[in-house]
């Protein structure tokens, strides 16, 4: 081969190699797989062939595999939007830690999941952060400091962030949900009833609920309407509704006849 043909050929081969590598990188896909931990069902989220997140607990009626599916969908959307990597950052959220790709919430870690890994929410989410950086690329961002007590009401609505951070990541994380039973208090013309209701929703919001107020209304004397309002107070005369919480089951017993 004549020497003057070698340089174009070499450059062509290098370009083809670079294009192939870029295509392979941009095609990185996210998958889930079922695993076991201590004989119990668990689930992994993988980027390519590398496990990056392992979920060992159920939450809000969602199995580890279903939770992993939600996390995988979020992560795949982030990778599709920015194949070459993102700022993988950890930030304090109410009662836990959140893992973000730029401004996209990927997963939140609360005490139950961290305990299943024999660690803390911060330690576990930092491990997942390192895994994501290695599997996807981009860079790790330092952990945001916890919000002060005075800012707790803001952190409940979303993520606690430094002043310079973009507030857009504030969103509800349904991979970390809870449920509990609280009293139902109902006052109507025929008497006072009290019972119990099961409420469910984001962990931080469920913890606020102290009771469910039941409103019984008549509609044009032909129908009765029952409205159930999760409230942060046992005083039904002052309804302080807790947003993002639903009522799943109810029951009551008549205590007093008027």
C-alpha positions in Angstrom: 0.0 0.0 0.0 1.3 3.4 -0.9 2.2 5.7 2.1 -0.1 8.5 1.0 -3.1 6.2 1.5 -2.3 5.3 5.1 -3.3 8.5 6.9 -6.9 8.7 5.4 -7.3 4.9 6.1 -6.2 5.3 9.7 -8.4 8.3 10.3 -11.3 6.5 8.8 -10.8 3.5 11.1 -10.5 5.8 14.2 -13.7 7.6 13.2 -15.6 4.4 12.7 -14.4 3.1 16.1 -15.5 6.4 17.8 -18.9 6.2 16.2 -19.4 2.6 17.2 -18.4 3.4 20.8 -20.7 6.4 20.9 -23.6 4.4 19.5 -23.0 1.7 22.1 -22.8 4.3 24.9 -26.0 6.1 23.8 -27.8 2.8 23.6 -27.2 2.1 27.4 -30.5 0.6 28.6 -32.0 0.2 32.0 -33.4 -3.1 33.2 -34.7 -4.7 36.3 -34.3 -8.2 37.7 -35.6 -10.1 40.6 -33.1 -11.3 43.3 -33.3 -12.5 46.9 -31.8 -11.2 50.1 -31.9 -13.4 53.2 -34.5 -15.5 51.5 -36.8 -12.6 50.8 -37.7 -11.1 47.4 -35.6 -8.1 46.3 -35.0 -6.3 43.0 -32.1 -4.7 41.2 -32.0 -1.8 38.7 -29.3 -2.3 36.1 -27.6 0.1 33.7 -26.3 -2.1 30.9 -25.0 -5.1 32.8 -24.1 -3.3 36.0 -26.5 -3.3 39.0 -26.7 0.2 40.4 -29.7 0.1 42.8 -31.0 -2.7 44.9 -34.4 -2.4 46.7 -35.1 -4.9 49.5 -38.4 -3.6 51.0 -42.0 -3.1 50.0 -43.6 0.3 50.5 -47.1 1.6 50.1 -48.3 -1.7 48.8 -45.6 -1.8 46.2 -43.3 -4.9 46.1 -39.5 -4.4 45.6 -39.9 -5.4 42.0 -42.7 -2.9 41.3 -40.7 -0.2 43.0 -37.6 -1.1 40.9 -39.8 -0.8 37.8 -40.7 2.8 38.7 -37.1 3.7 39.4 -36.0 2.1 36.1 -38.5 4.2 34.2 -37.2 7.4 35.7 -33.6 6.4 35.1 -34.2 5.4 31.5 -35.9 8.8 30.8 -32.9 10.6 32.3 -30.4 8.6 30.2 -32.5 9.1 27.1 -32.4 12.8 27.7 -28.7 13.0 28.4 -26.8 9.8 27.2 -23.4 11.2 28.0 -24.1 11.4 31.8 -25.5 13.9 34.2 -24.8 15.4 37.6 -25.7 12.6 40.0 -26.5 14.3 43.2 -27.8 13.5 46.7 -30.0 15.9 48.6 -31.9 15.8 51.9 -35.6 15.3 51.6 -38.1 15.0 54.5 -37.2 12.0 56.6 -34.7 10.7 54.1 -32.4 11.3 51.2 -33.1 11.7 47.5 -30.9 10.6 44.5 -31.2 13.0 41.5 -29.9 13.0 37.9 -29.6 16.8 37.4 -33.2 17.8 38.4 -34.8 14.4 37.9 -35.7 12.5 41.0 -34.6 8.9 40.6 -35.2 7.3 44.0 -35.7 8.3 47.6 -34.3 6.4 50.5 -36.0 6.2 53.9 -35.1 4.4 57.2 -36.9 1.1 56.3 -34.8 0.6 53.1 -31.6 1.7 54.7 -32.1 -0.7 57.7 -32.6 -3.5 55.2 -29.1 -2.7 53.9 -27.7 -2.4 57.5 -26.9 1.3 56.9 -28.3 4.8 56.9 -30.3 6.6 54.2 -27.3 8.8 53.5 -24.8 6.0 53.3 -27.0 3.9 51.0 -27.9 6.7 48.6 -24.2 7.6 48.3 -23.4 4.0 47.4 -26.1 4.2 44.6 -24.7 7.5 43.5 -21.2 6.0 43.0 -22.7 3.1 41.1 -24.6 5.4 38.8 -21.6 7.5 38.0 -19.5 4.4 37.1 -22.3 2.8 35.0 -23.6 5.9 33.2 -21.0 8.6 33.4 -21.3 12.2 34.5 -20.2 13.4 37.9 -21.1 13.1 41.5 -22.3 16.2 43.3 -21.7 16.8 47.0 -24.5 16.1 49.5 -26.8 19.0 50.3 -26.9 19.8 54.0 -30.1 18.9 55.9 -32.7 21.6 56.1 -32.9 23.5 59.4 -36.0 22.9 61.6 -37.6 26.1 60.5 -37.6 25.0 56.9 -39.1 21.6 57.6 -42.5 22.6 56.2 -40.8 23.4 52.9 -38.9 20.1 52.8 -42.1 18.1 53.3 -43.4 19.5 50.0 -40.2 18.3 48.2 -36.5 18.4 48.4 -34.4 20.4 50.9 -31.8 22.2 48.8 -29.0 24.9 49.2 -30.1 28.4 48.3 -28.4 28.2 44.9 -30.2 25.0 43.8 -33.0 24.9 41.3 -36.3 24.3 43.2 -37.9 22.4 40.3 -37.1 18.9 41.7 -39.7 19.3 44.4 -42.0 16.3 43.7 -43.7 13.5 45.5 -41.9 10.2 45.7 -44.3 7.3 45.6 -41.5 4.7 45.9 -41.4 5.6 49.6 -45.0 5.5 50.8 -46.7 4.5 54.0 -50.1 3.7 55.4 -51.7 3.7 58.9 -55.1 3.6 60.7 -56.4 6.8 62.3 -59.8 7.6 63.9 -62.7 8.9 61.9 -64.8 11.6 63.6 -68.2 12.4 62.2 -70.7 14.9 63.5 -74.3 15.0 62.1 -77.8 15.8 63.2 -78.5 12.2 64.3 -75.5 11.9 66.6 -71.8 11.5 67.0 -70.0 8.6 65.3 -66.4 7.5 65.6 -64.5 4.8 63.8 -61.3 4.2 62.0 -59.9 4.8 58.5 -56.8 3.6 56.7 -54.9 6.4 55.0 -52.0 6.0 52.5 -49.6 8.3 50.7 -46.1 9.7 50.8 -44.5 8.9 54.2 -44.0 12.5 55.3 -47.6 13.3 54.6 -49.1 10.2 56.2 -47.2 11.0 59.4 -49.0 14.3 59.6 -52.5 12.8 59.6 -54.1 12.6 63.0 -57.7 11.8 62.0 -60.1 11.7 59.1 -63.1 14.0 59.2 -66.3 12.6 57.7 -68.8 15.0 56.3 -72.3 13.7 55.6 -74.2 15.9 53.3 -77.7 15.8 51.7 -78.2 16.6 48.0 -81.7 17.9 47.2 -83.2 15.4 49.7 -82.6 12.5 47.3 -79.0 11.6 47.9 -76.4 11.5 50.7 -72.8 12.4 50.1 -70.0 11.1 52.3 -66.7 13.1 52.1 -63.6 11.9 53.9 -60.9 14.5 54.7 -57.5 13.5 56.1 -56.6 16.2 58.7 -53.7 17.0 60.9 -56.0 17.8 63.9 -58.4 15.8 66.0 -60.6 18.9 66.1 -63.2 18.4 63.3 -64.4 21.9 63.6 -61.1 23.1 62.2 -60.2 21.1 59.0 -56.5 21.3 58.2 -56.4 19.0 55.2 -53.3 16.9 54.5 -52.6 16.9 50.8 -51.5 13.9 48.9 -53.1 11.3 51.3 -56.0 9.1 50.3 -58.5 7.1 52.4 -58.5 3.4 51.6 -60.9 1.8 54.1 -63.4 2.9 56.8 -65.6 1.6 59.5 -67.6 3.2 62.4 -69.6 2.5 65.5 -72.5 4.7 66.8 -71.5 6.0 70.3 -74.2 8.5 71.2 -77.8 8.8 70.1 -79.2 12.3 70.0 
